[in-house]
């Protein structure tokens, strides 16, 4: 049995009198009452210390020493000269509450991580519906204004009867701004039209045509940037397509060798050792198309390494022209894509903003959704995401 003084320290509340403690199974039951004092009648405003009767209230507290802590509060009901009866106020307990405020706050605080509601409920010996009900008190309004640099991307949410949701991020401060229910153009237009968009300087997205149209119509003063990762990987995919096509022309032994040499072929030429260069050269000698694709891949890397903006733009245009005339269909198709998206791609050169932070947020959201086996309620899903990325501990990481 815990001492009265030590039990008071665990409770951490002023004015609490500990009557007894008892440990039964997995629970530690602590009988308590508040110090008797004058109370103000909520009906007439007079002070009174006349007790009408007592009621016992069961309160759940934070676990301690591996036990669930249950408080048995002997609660006074006062009688006033105006004829009304009222309960004494309990500083650590909300009105009509059956759970201490610190336990409620601790449950909500545990949800800042990517865990689902179930393990949090098991840890605090409450039902999953109780955890959800407590978290429903967390609400995030729409942002007051848009940031200078917006990152936008979609992720598969499958909540609110919508397959894809949109995430908006502030690329300058690294914060999640909002979650939009759909990625449809008319919904995005309705969302952005409520804001002053003249202060947005950069609008960064992948090559989704809807985002390009939103950038041109709703953000005409902003620089539209296609994220570097999304357009660079187009050339990598083209090179991989050539490698796979060419290796199918060889015997089984050479085909397996080409397949296992994938990382070697994708590696930058300047990072290859002498032995690796000999292996690459032997593979390129066996396939003219692969040799052309390898040359174009390395040339694109040289374009990205160029530091002079005007020179870099000229090299990029030359790369498009060379790829269009290379005779390799995968790179011809890639060059056509680059030409259609030329302006936002060129805007990415020298731009310090990318959608890397946004993509990282999407990865965490996918893990959160997988752990929870999905979310049906979009409002709760949105609040959970915003809470995940707005928690002080998360921002400090």
N, C-alpha and C positions, 0 to 999 in steps of 0.2 A: 504494500500500500504506500502511496506517495505521501510525503509530508505535506501539511497544509501550506507552509511557506513556499515549498517547491511547486506545488500545484498552482498557487497564485502566479508564480513566475511563468508557468506554462500558459496559463490563461491570458496573461498580459493585459488585464483590464483593471481600471481603477474602480474602487467602490464595490468590489465583488467579495462576498463572504463565502468561503468554502466550508460546507457542513460535513461532507464525507466523500470518500472515494472508494470505488469498488471495481475490481477487475473480474469480468466474467467472459470466458471464452476469448473472442477476438475484440471485445469492447472494454474500454475503460469508462465507467460511469462516474461522473462527478456531480454531486448535489451542491447547488449554489443558490444564493439569493443576494439581492442588492442591499446595500446599507439603507436603513430607513431614513427618509428625509421628507421634508415638505415638498409637495408637488402643486403645480398650478393647474387648476381645473381648465380643460380646453373649451368648456362651454361658457363659463362666466368670468374666468380670469382670476378667481379668488384662490388663495393658498389654503391647503388643507394637509393634515397628516393623519386623518382618521381613516383607518383601514376597514373596508367592508368585508372582504374575504380574500382567500388565496386560491390560486390555480397553479397546477404544475404544467410546465411547458418543456417539451423535449427539443433540444437544440443540437445540431450536428456541428462539430468543430473539426479542425485539422487533425490528421492522425499524429500520434506521438508514440515513439518507442515501438513501432510496429503494431500499434493498437488503434482501433477506431475510437475516437473520443466523443462521448455523448454527454451533454450537459443537461442535468435535470434542474431547471430553474423554477424555484418557488416564487411565483410572480404575484405581487400584491395588486389588489383592486381597491382603489380609494373611493371614499364617499364624500361628496361635497354638500355644503349647506343648501345648494340650489336644487338638491334632489337627484343629481346625476352621479353615475358611477363611471370610473375610468381606470385603465391600467397605468401603472407606473411606466415611465419611459426607460428603455434599455439602450444605453449608448452604442453597444457593439452589435445590436440586432435591428435590422430594418423592420418597419411596421408589418405585421402579419407574417414576419419571416420565421422560418424554422431552421435556418442555417446562418452561422456567423458570417459577418461581412468578409472577414479575412479568408474564410474557406471559399466563399463565392469568388472573391478576387483571385485566389490561387487557382481555382478551376479554370477561370477565363484566361489567366496568364499561361497556363499549360498549353492552351490552344494556339499559342503563337508559333508552335512548331508544326511540322507536317504530319503529326499524328492525327488519327481519326478520333471521334468522340468516344468510342468504346474503351480504349485503354485509359483515357482520362477518367471516365466514369468508374472503371474498376479500381483505379488507384485511390479514388476518394470515396468508394463504397456508396455511390449514388447510381441512379438509373441513367441510361443514355438520354432519355427524354428530358431529364432534369438538366443535364449538361447543355443540351440543345436549347432548352428554355432559357437558361442563364445567358447563353451566348447570343440569343436573339435580342438582348438588351444592347448589344454592340451594333451601332448603325453608323454608316459613313455617308454623309451627304455628297452631292455632286461638287467637284472642285470649283472654287470661286473664279479662277482664271486659268488660262492655258500658259504653259512655260515657254521659254525661248526656243528650246529644242525638243520636239515631240518625236518619240519613237512609237510606232504602231505595228501590231502584229496580231495574228489570230491564233487561237488554240482550240482544240477539240474539248468542249465542256459537257455537251449533252445534258444541259440543265435548262429549265424553263422552256422545254419543248423546242430548243434550238441546238443544232449540232455544233456550231462554231460561235465562240465569243471573241471579242476584241479586247486587247490590253493596251492601255496608253501609259507611257512612261515619260518621265522627265530625264532626258539624257544628260542634262547639265548637273543635276544633283543626285542622280541615281535613285529615284523614287518612283513607285507606281502611283499614277494619278487616278486612274479609274478603270473599271471593267465595263464594257458595253455589251449588251445582251446579244446583239447580232453583228455580222460583218456586212450586211446589206448596205448598198449605197444610200438608199433613201433614209435608213435609220442613222447612218453616220452623218448625213447632211443635217437631219433634224437635231442631232446631238451637238454638232459644232456651231450651228447657227445661233445658239443662245449666248455665245461668247464673242468677245472682241478678239478677232484673229489677227489684227494688224501687228501685234507684238511678237508673233511667232516668226523666228528667223530660219529655222531648219525643220524640215518634215522628212523623217527617215523611215523607210519601210522596205519590204522585199519587193519583188516584181509582180505583185498582185495588181491587176489593171484597175480595180476599184480604188485602191489607194492612190494610184497615179491620177485618176480623175478627180478625186477629192482634193489632192494637192493643187491641181491646176484651177479648180473652180472655187474652193473655199479658202485656199492659202496662196493667192497669186503673188504676194510679196515675200513669201518664204522660199528658200532654196530647197528644192526637192532632191533628195539624195537616195539612191538605191544602195542598200547595204552591201558593203564590199564582199562579205562572205557569200551572199546569194548569187552575185554575178560571176565571181571568180570560180565558184564550184561548177558553173556551167561549162567552162573550158576543161576542168578536171573530168567531168562526166563525159565530155566528148573524147578526151584522151582514153578513158577507160573503155568506151564503146569501141574505139579503134583496136585497142589491145585485145579485147575479147573476140572481136571479129577476126583479127589476124591469127590468133592462136588456134582457132578452129580449123585453119588450113593446114596445120602441121600434124605430125604423127602424135600418138598418145604421149610418148616420152617428152617431146618438145612442148607439147601443149601443157603438160603438168609443170614443166620448167618455167614457162612463161607465166603461168598462173601464180606460182610461188614467188616470182620475181616482181609482183605487183608493186610492193613498197619501194623496191629498188628503182623501178622506172619512174615512180612518182617523186622520188627524192630529187632535190635541186642538184643540178649538175656540178655546181661549184662545191657542194658538200660531199661529193663522192670521193672515195679513196681510189688509188691507182688500180687496185684489183677490181673494184666495183665499176670503174670506167671501162675496163676491158670486157666485163660481162655485159654491160649495157651496149657497148659498141657491137659486140657479136650478135645481140638480139636485133639491133637496129639494122645491121647488115643483112639479116635474114628477111626483113620486111620493109620495103620502101615506104608503104603507107604509114607504118609505125614510126619510121624515121622522120617523116614529114610531121606527124602529130607530135613527136617528141620535140622537134625543133620549134614548132608553134607554141608548145607549152613553155619551153624555156624562154622564148621571146616575150611571152606575156609576163613572166616573172621579171624580165629586164625592164619592161614598161613600168611595173610596179615599183622597181628599185630606183627609177629616175626621180631626181629631186627637183629639177627645174620644171615648173608647171607647164609652160608653153611647149617645151621639148617633150614632156610626158604626153600631152594631148596629141601632138603630132605623131609620136610613136604608136599611140593607141589607134589612131586612124589608119596608119600604115599596117598595123597588125590586122585590122578588119579587112583591109583590101587584100592582103596576102592570103588570109584565110578563105576569103570568098573565091579566090582563084587557085586554091591548093589542090583541088581534085579529090579531097577527102570529105565525104558527105557530112560526117558528124561535125567537123569544124566549119563547113560551109553553113550548116544550120546554126551553129553557135555564133558565127559572124553576123548572120541575119538578125539574131536576137540582140546582139550588141549594137547593131546599127539602129534598131528600133528604140532601144533604151539608151542611146548615146548620151543625151544631155544629163539625165540623172546619174549615169555611170561616171561621166566626167566630173560631176559635182562631188562625187565621193573622193576624188583625188585631192589630197591636202585637207580634207574635212576631218576634224578631230572627233566627230560623232559617228557612231555605228550602232547597230541594233544588238550588239553583243549582250548588253545588260538586259534588254527585253527578252532575248532568247534564253538567257539564264533564268529569268523569272518564269518563263513558260515551262522550263524543265522542272522547277520546283512545284509548279501548279499541277503538272502531270503526276508527280509523285504523290502530292496531297490527294488528288482525285483517286489514284490507284489504291492508296491506303484506306480511303473511305469507301471504296467500291462505288464511287460516283456520287454526285449530288443531284437531287431532283429539283430543289428549290433554288432558283437563280439568285434571289436576293440574299439568302444565307450564304451561298457559294461566293458571291461577290464580296460580302462583308468578311468572310473567312480569308479570302485572298488579300484584301486590303489590310486586314489585321495582321496577317502573316508578314507582310512587307513594311508595315508601319510601326511594329513593335520596336522599342528602343534597343533591345538586345539584338534584334535582327539588323537594324541599321548600323550597329557598331561593328558587325562582322565584316 
